[in-house]
Amino acid sequence: MEYKREYVKPNVEDYEKTKSEFRLDVPEYYNFSFDVMDKWAECRAKLALLAVDQNGENPRYFTFWDLKKLSNKFANALRGLGVQRGERAFVMLPRVPEWYVALLGMIRLSVIPCPATVLCTERDLDYRINRAEMTIVLTDMDNAPKVDNAMEKCPGIKHKILVNGELDGWTSYDEIVGKASPHLSREEVEPTRHDDPMMLFFSSGTVKYPKMVIHNHDYALAHYVTAWMCHDSKSRDLDWTLTDTGWAKSSWATWGQWICGSTIFGPDIRGKFDPALTLHLLERYGITVFCAPPTAIRFMIQEDLSSYDLRHLRHVTSAGEPLNPEVMKIWKDATGLDIYDFYGQTETTAVIGNVRGMDIKPGSMGKPSFNYDVAIVDDNGKELLAGDVGHIAIRVKPYPVGLFKEYWKDPEDMQAAFNGDWYYTGDKAYKDEDGYFWFVGRADDVIISSGYRIGPFEVESALIEHPAVLESAVVASPDPMRGEVVKAFVILAPGFEPGDELTRELQDHVKKATAPYKYPRKIEYVDELPKTISGKIKRGELKKREWKGYKG
């Protein structure tokens, strides 16, 4: 499918001017459900959510008015159960409308939802429910057995609420919502300050048990910048972000978009990623804004993109891990669309991004978001010069809207994350002369070989450009001469077989694509890579495996 795309010529001055003038007006009292959803609900026909089933069929349409009434009903149902402000709720649902309704209803009451992926195991449930002292569980028929099996170890649970089904010992969501009143004014509940706790996420846990990340009610307001700056959100948009409901990125795909009046596309897609189905849904429903992790885009570009009509698609973003320039080029050649990469964490909203209206430097994260003062600093908090690798840090004096409240019950990690005027993200990067940020790697992932500092992403980025490589992870491996050398764990694309000849070919390819000293001196072919339940590669686990038993 061929068609022209015409956009306004980029003008970097627009970004600089907006950054210098931007302010978030944060009221003393703020509640997203009352202040945003109910405001949009005044326009009865304004569409908020388009939900489809696991096959992309049977579309269901929910206006802001619908979600106002339904979330009021769920909030009243919780009140009827005696649930109190500040209680924590374990919400383990796929992307179904009830997930949105439940979170909105809890926010109205200042009950704190703790979203969890349906991939959680019984051990995950045990740890999370007890660690956060949760009193409520909300899940569906598919996941109820895991909850029941974990209940003996979770004595604090008072209410088990089941969506789309009935089981002994469970409260039926449909029943209690069906009986509840759709009316709830903000005067009937205790008001929420902007700095009251709103949500709790568990960090990905790449090197230790997940930390509990608390966000305040103004976290939802700060995501306006995520949507407006990174998604270029407009009230006419249909926005689809590929994300699990248990990831913090689910918030990146919800609150800001609704502040902007966009409609969210919510397909109940589960299981292994299907690139063909994804492209079909983009085409069928006329998605206008699309956000996907680099891994998904890598799979999508292996499809025949020319066979899909993506003319409605106007803005594409990526987040989660750095995006390879070659992937960006293939996508643009096929669709005519740039991919706007951006960066953030469970602890933040979007921190750095590529913005419509400024030139994209392929491979760069972009420039700081409008609500953060971001710099590259050394271990002592000193800002570094352009080109120097250091910590990505956010200035915390004054404390920015969107940065997390605390690592709950984890004072040591909380103290370690802050140094003077800065919050240290734990990631390393450098900034070029034009103010663009370039990701290097996690602070503990950087490889130092013969005095050279090598970022895993740069090697992984080079490897993925080779047609034989489907996915890779790069870590430091011990070496008696160089201290550390680069080792790559490689998953091969279909049709390729491991062997010495391919290893030499991949090494030569990396030497040509990057500086020669960065090539992987060791390559191990694997069928899968260890990942967190949120899909991030556990480089720490691979590195630990490499160094086990090494005497030096």
DRENSEVO-893880 format. One record per residue (C-alpha): residue in one letter; x, y, z. Coordinates in steps of 0.2 Angstrom, whole numbers, padded with zeros to 4 digits, always signed. Each point is the difference from the previous one (the first is absolute). Example, Ala and Ser with C-alpha at 12.3 -4.5 7.8 and 13.67 -1.06 7.14 Angstrom:
2
a+0062-0022+0039
s+0006+0017-0003
// end
This chain:
552
m+0000+0000+0000
e+0008+0016-0005
y-0006+0018+0005
k+0008+0016+0004
r+0003+0008+0017
e+0003+0018+0003
y+0004+0008+0016
v+0006+0017+0006
k+0018+0003-0001
p+0009-0003+0016
n+0005+0015+0010
v+0011-0003+0015
e-0004+0018+0007
d-0017-0006+0004
y+0006-0013+0012
e+0012+0012+0008
k-0013+0013+0002
t-0013-0012+0007
k+0012-0008+0012
s+0005+0017+0007
e-0018+0006+0002
f-0009-0016+0005
r-0008-0002+0018
l-0012-0012+0007
d-0013+0008+0010
v-0003-0012+0015
p-0015+0004+0011
e+0001-0004+0018
y-0014-0013-0002
y+0000-0011-0015
n-0009-0016-0005
f+0001-0007-0017
s-0017-0008-0001
f-0009+0015+0006
d+0010+0013-0008
v+0003-0008-0017
m-0012-0014-0004
d-0015+0010+0007
k+0005+0015-0009
w+0001-0009-0017
a-0016-0009+0005
e-0010+0017-0002
c+0001-0004-0019
r-0010-0015+0001
a+0005-0007-0017
k+0019+0002+0002
l+0008-0017-0003
a+0013-0005+0014
l+0003-0019-0004
l-0002-0012-0014
a+0002-0018+0006
v+0001-0016-0011
d+0002-0018+0004
q+0016-0011-0001
n-0003-0002-0019
g-0002+0018-0003
e-0019-0002-0002
n-0016+0005+0009
p+0004+0019+0002
r-0008+0008+0016
y-0001+0019+0001
f+0001+0009+0017
t-0002+0019+0001
f+0007+0010+0014
w-0018+0001+0007
d-0001-0019+0000
l+0017-0002+0010
k-0006+0014+0012
k-0016-0010+0004
l+0009-0017+0001
s+0014+0006+0010
n-0012+0008+0012
k-0009-0016+0002
f+0016-0010+0003
a+0005+0013+0013
n-0017-0001+0009
a+0002-0019-0001
l+0016+0001+0010
r-0008+0012+0012
g-0013-0013+0003
l+0013-0013+0004
g+0007+0012+0013
v+0016+0003-0010
q+0009+0015+0008
r+0011+0014-0007
g+0019-0005-0002
e-0003-0019-0001
r+0010-0009-0013
a-0008-0010-0014
f+0009-0013-0011
v-0008+0002-0017
m+0005-0014-0012
l-0010+0001-0016
p+0004+0000-0018
r-0005+0015-0011
v-0019-0001+0003
p-0011+0015+0003
e-0002-0006+0018
w+0018+0005+0003
y-0003+0018-0005
v-0016+0001+0010
a+0008-0008+0016
l+0015+0012+0000
l-0011+0015-0003
g-0012-0005+0014
m+0014-0003+0012
i+0008+0016-0004
r-0016+0009+0005
l+0001-0007+0017
s+0019+0001+0002
v+0001-0019+0001
i+0017-0004-0007
p+0000-0012-0015
c+0015-0011-0003
p+0000-0006-0018
a+0007-0017-0003
t+0003-0009-0016
v-0010-0016-0002
l+0017-0009-0003
c+0003+0001+0019
t+0003-0017+0008
e-0006-0005+0017
r+0017+0005+0007
d-0002+0017-0007
l-0017+0002+0008
d+0006-0006+0017
y+0014+0013-0001
r-0010+0015-0006
i-0015-0002+0010
n+0009-0002+0016
r+0013+0012-0003
a-0013+0014-0004
e-0012-0006+0013
m-0014-0001-0012
t-0018-0004+0005
i-0009-0001-0016
v+0003-0011-0016
l-0008+0003-0016
t+0002-0013-0014
d-0009-0011-0013
m-0004-0019-0001
d+0016-0004-0009
n+0011+0007+0014
a-0011-0004+0015
p+0008-0017+0004
k+0017+0008+0002
v-0008+0012+0013
d-0008-0014+0009
n+0015-0011+0000
a+0010+0015+0008
m-0013+0005+0013
e+0007-0011+0014
k+0015+0011+0000
c-0010+0017-0002
p-0010+0001+0016
g-0003+0019-0003
i-0012-0002-0014
k-0018+0005+0004
h-0009+0001-0017
k+0003-0011-0015
i-0010+0008-0015
l-0002-0011-0016
v-0003+0008-0017
n-0011-0009-0013
g-0004-0016+0010
e-0006-0007+0017
l+0010-0011+0012
d-0002-0005+0018
g+0009+0011+0012
w+0000+0014-0013
t-0010+0016-0001
s-0008+0002-0018
y+0006+0017-0008
d-0016+0000-0011
e-0011-0003+0014
i+0006+0014+0012
v+0002+0012-0014
g-0017-0004-0007
k-0008+0004+0017
a+0010+0016+0003
s-0005+0018-0003
p+0007+0009-0015
h+0001+0016+0009
l+0014+0006+0011
s+0005+0018+0003
r+0017+0006+0006
e-0009+0007+0015
e-0004-0017+0006
v+0018-0006+0002
e+0015+0007+0009
p+0009+0012-0012
t+0017-0006-0007
r+0015+0012+0000
h+0011+0000-0015
d+0014-0008+0011
d-0011-0014+0007
p+0005-0018-0005
m-0009-0005-0016
m+0008-0016-0007
l+0013-0013+0004
f+0011-0009-0013
f+0013-0013+0003
s+0016+0004-0009
s+0006-0013-0013
g+0013-0008+0012
t+0014-0003-0012
v+0013-0003+0014
k-0010-0002+0016
y-0018-0002+0006
p-0011+0013-0007
k-0001+0016+0010
m-0017+0009+0003
v-0002+0016-0009
i-0013+0012+0007
h-0007+0014-0011
n-0011+0014+0005
h-0016+0007-0007
d+0010+0013-0010
y+0008-0014-0009
a-0015-0002-0011
l+0001+0019-0004
a+0019-0001-0004
h-0004-0013-0014
y-0008+0014-0009
v+0018+0003-0006
t+0002-0018-0005
a-0015+0001-0011
w+0002+0018-0007
m+0018-0001-0002
c+0004-0018-0005
h-0016-0006-0007
d-0005+0017-0008
s-0017-0004+0007
k-0015+0009-0007
s-0019-0001+0005
r-0003-0008-0017
d+0013-0014+0002
l-0003-0019+0002
d+0016-0005+0010
w+0006-0018+0002
t+0015-0004+0011
l+0006-0017+0000
t+0002-0004+0019
d-0005-0012+0013
t-0012+0007+0013
g+0013-0005+0014
w+0013+0011-0007
a+0002+0018+0005
k-0001+0004-0018
s-0018-0003+0001
s-0002+0016+0009
w+0011+0008-0014
a-0014-0005-0012
t-0015+0005+0010
w+0000+0016+0011
g+0008+0012-0011
q-0010-0005-0016
w-0016+0002+0010
i+0005+0017+0006
c+0003+0005-0019
g-0017-0008-0004
s+0007-0014-0011
t-0009-0017-0002
i+0010-0015+0007
f+0000-0016-0011
g-0001-0014+0012
p+0002-0018-0008
d-0001-0014+0012
i+0015-0008-0008
r+0009-0014+0010
g+0014-0012-0003
k+0014+0001-0013
f+0002+0016-0010
d-0008-0002-0017
p+0007+0013-0012
a-0012-0004-0014
l-0015+0002+0012
t+0007+0017+0006
l+0002+0007-0017
h-0018-0006-0005
l-0007+0009+0015
l+0010+0016-0004
e-0008-0001-0017
r-0018-0006+0004
y-0003+0013+0014
g+0009+0014-0007
i+0012+0003+0015
t+0008+0017-0001
v+0013-0001+0014
f+0010-0015+0003
c+0013-0005+0013
a+0009-0016+0000
p+0016-0006+0008
p+0015-0003-0011
t-0002-0019+0000
a-0017+0001-0007
i+0005+0012-0013
r+0014-0012-0005
f-0012-0014-0003
m-0012+0011-0009
i+0012+0006-0013
q+0003-0019-0005
e-0018+0001-0006
d-0005+0007-0017
l-0004+0017+0005
s-0005+0005-0017
s-0015-0011+0001
y-0008+0010+0014
d-0010+0017-0002
l+0007+0010+0014
r-0005+0017-0007
h-0009+0005+0016
l+0016-0003+0010
r+0008+0017+0003
h+0012-0002+0015
v+0010-0014+0006
t+0010-0001+0016
s+0011-0013+0009
a+0005-0002+0018
g+0006-0014+0012
e+0018-0003-0007
p+0010+0011-0012
l-0005-0001-0019
n+0013-0006-0013
p+0002+0013-0014
e-0001-0014-0013
v-0017-0005+0006
m-0005+0018-0001
k+0006+0001-0018
i-0009-0016-0006
w-0016+0006+0008
k+0001+0017-0008
d+0004-0006-0017
a-0015-0012+0001
t-0013+0012+0008
g+0007+0018-0003
l-0001+0002+0019
d+0014+0005+0012
i+0000-0009+0017
y+0002+0012+0015
d+0009-0009+0014
f-0001+0005+0018
y+0006-0005+0017
g-0007-0002+0017
q-0001-0011+0015
t-0013-0008+0012
e+0005+0014+0012
t-0003+0014-0013
t-0011+0006-0014
a+0009+0003-0017
v+0017+0007+0004
i+0008+0002-0017
g-0008-0001-0017
n+0000+0005-0018
v-0013+0013-0003
r-0010+0004-0016
g+0007+0017-0005
m+0019-0005+0002
d+0012-0010-0010
i+0002-0018+0004
k+0018-0007+0002
p-0003-0019-0003
g+0006-0009+0016
s-0002+0015+0012
m-0013+0000+0014
g-0003+0018-0004
k-0001+0015+0012
p-0006+0002+0017
s-0019+0001+0003
f-0008+0017+0004
n-0003-0004+0018
y+0017-0007+0005
d+0018+0008+0001
v+0011-0014-0006
a+0019-0001+0000
i+0014-0012-0002
v+0010+0000+0017
d+0014-0009+0008
d+0000-0010+0016
n+0001+0016+0010
g-0014+0009-0009
k+0011+0011-0011
e-0007+0004-0017
l+0011-0007-0014
l+0005+0007-0016
a-0007-0005-0017
g+0006-0017-0005
d+0004-0006+0017
v-0009-0016+0006
g-0008+0002+0017
h-0016-0003+0010
i-0017+0006-0007
a-0006+0011+0014
i-0016+0010+0004
r+0002+0016+0010
v-0011-0001+0016
k+0001+0017+0007
p-0013+0005-0003
y-0008-0018+0000
p-0008-0003-0017
v-0018-0005-0003
g+0000-0018-0007
l+0015-0007+0010
f-0005-0013+0012
k-0004+0003+0018
e+0011-0014+0008
y+0006-0017+0000
w-0012-0006+0013
k+0008-0010+0014
d+0017+0001-0008
p+0010+0015+0008
e+0017-0006-0006
d-0005-0001-0018
m-0009+0017+0002
q+0016+0008+0007
a+0011-0008-0013
a-0011+0007-0014
f+0003+0018+0005
n+0016+0010+0001
g-0001+0018+0004
d-0011+0009-0013
w-0002-0015-0010
y-0010-0016-0002
y+0011-0013-0009
t-0010-0011-0012
g+0013-0014+0000
d+0002+0002-0019
k+0016+0007-0008
a+0000+0011-0016
y+0009+0015-0008
k-0006+0016-0007
d+0006+0007-0016
e+0004+0018-0005
d-0018+0003-0006
g-0008-0006+0017
y-0005-0017-0006
f+0002-0015+0012
w+0007-0017-0006
f-0003-0015+0011
v+0015-0010+0005
g-0007-0013+0012
r-0005-0004+0018
a+0013+0007+0012
d+0005-0018+0005
d+0000-0006-0018
v+0013+0010-0008
i+0015-0010-0005
i+0018+0006+0003
s+0012-0010-0011
s+0018+0005-0001
g-0005+0017+0006
y-0013+0003-0012
r-0018+0002+0006
i-0012-0009-0011
g-0019+0002+0001
p-0010-0017-0003
f-0013+0009-0011
e+0012+0006-0013
v+0006-0018-0003
e-0018-0007+0001
s-0005+0013-0012
a+0014-0005-0012
l-0004-0018+0001
i-0019+0002-0003
e+0005+0008-0017
h+0006-0017-0006
p-0014-0010-0008
a+0005-0016+0010
v-0003+0009+0017
l-0018+0000+0007
e+0004+0006+0018
s+0016+0002+0010
a+0006+0004+0017
v+0018+0007+0004
v+0009-0002+0016
a+0018+0001+0007
s+0009-0016+0001
p+0016-0003+0010
d+0017+0001-0009
p+0017-0002+0009
m+0008+0012-0013
r-0013+0013-0003
g-0010-0001+0017
e-0016-0001-0010
v-0005-0004-0018
v-0016+0001-0009
k-0011-0015+0000
a-0016-0002-0011
f-0014-0012+0003
v-0009-0001-0017
i-0017-0007-0005
l+0001-0004-0019
a-0013+0005-0012
p-0009-0015-0009
g+0011-0008-0014
f+0017+0003+0009
e+0010-0013+0009
p+0014+0003+0013
g+0018-0003-0005
d+0018+0007+0000
e-0003+0007-0017
l-0015+0010+0006
t+0009+0005+0016
r+0014+0008-0010
e-0012+0008-0012
l-0010+0008+0014
q+0017+0006+0008
d+0006+0008-0016
h-0017+0008-0002
v+0001+0008+0017
k+0017+0006-0003
k-0006+0009-0016
a-0016+0007+0008
t+0009+0007+0016
a+0018+0002+0006
p+0010-0016-0002
y+0003-0001+0019
k-0018-0002+0003
y-0003-0016-0009
p-0005-0016+0010
r+0015-0011+0003
k-0012-0013+0006
i-0017-0005-0008
e-0012-0013+0007
y-0015-0005-0009
v-0016-0003+0010
d-0018-0004-0002
e-0006+0013+0012
l+0006+0014+0011
p-0005+0002+0019
k-0012+0014+0002
t-0011+0008+0013
i-0018-0002+0000
s-0001+0018-0008
g+0011-0007-0015
k+0016+0008+0004
i+0016-0010-0002
k+0009-0005+0016
r+0017+0005-0005
g+0005-0002+0019
e-0005-0018+0000
l+0011-0003-0016
k+0014+0009+0007
k-0001-0009+0017
r+0001-0017-0010
e+0015+0006-0009
w+0010+0005+0015
k-0005-0015+0011
g+0016-0008+0006
y+0012+0012-0008
k+0016+0002+0011
g+0008+0014-0010
// end
